[in-house]
Amino acid sequence: MKMTKGELEAQISKSITQWEKDFLGRGSLSVKSDILRDMVIISLQGILTPAEYRVCETNEGLLNIKRTRSELVESGEQDLKQIIVNITGVKVISLHSDLSTETGERIIVFKLEDNLEKLSHK
């Protein structure tokens, strides 16, 4: 049975949260996934620890935290892409990610081979 768009989004959020716990050792406070055309957009809130916020008070510290956190996600890129493929059945073309050191939010965008929004409405 095919999942609805909402079910796909919920499953993606659940799986990304589990990946964070398994790979990074801790999960974010909340994860919201949205399917938009040929993209899966994931918003993760509560990424940074209190110590990381303190380090981010200096420009050098901020750049170090962004670089380290970016490298952590990039080192798990194949796992993340595979999660999306396993849930959606659609190949991931690219992954884009950025972290706000002000809000502690990370955005991850997966660009897909097909328009998943249309596929999930069939």
Secondary structure, 3 states (H helix, E strand, C coil): CCCCHHHHHHHHHHHHHHHHHHHHCCCCCEEEEEEECCEEEEEEECCCCHHHHHHCCCHHHHHHHHHHHHHHHHHCHHHHHHHHHHHHCCCEEEEEEEECCCCCCEEEEEEECCCHHHHCCC
